[in-house]
Amino acid sequence: MFSQIGPMEIVLVLVIALLVLGPKRLPEAGRSIGKGMREFKDSIAGITKDEDQQPQQDLTAAREREVA
C-alpha cells in the first residue's frame, strides 16, 4: 500500500502542511501527532499510566510504613 510513496511525495506533503499550518503551528501539530501515535501504540500493547504508577505508589506506601 505504501510502497509507492517516495521521497518526493513526502516532501510534497510536508510543504503543503507547512503552507496550511504555518511555521509556528507545525511543530505543535507534529508533537500532537506523535503523542497520539504513542498513546495508540501503548493502548494496543495494554500499557496504561495507572499500571506504570502503581508499583511506585506501592513502594512509597511501604517506605511510609517503615518510617512510622
Buried (B, 14 or more C-beta within 10 A) or exposed (E): EEEEEEEEEEEEEEEEBEEEBEEEEBEEEEEEEEEEEEEEEBEEEEEEEEEEEEEEEEEEEEEEEEEE
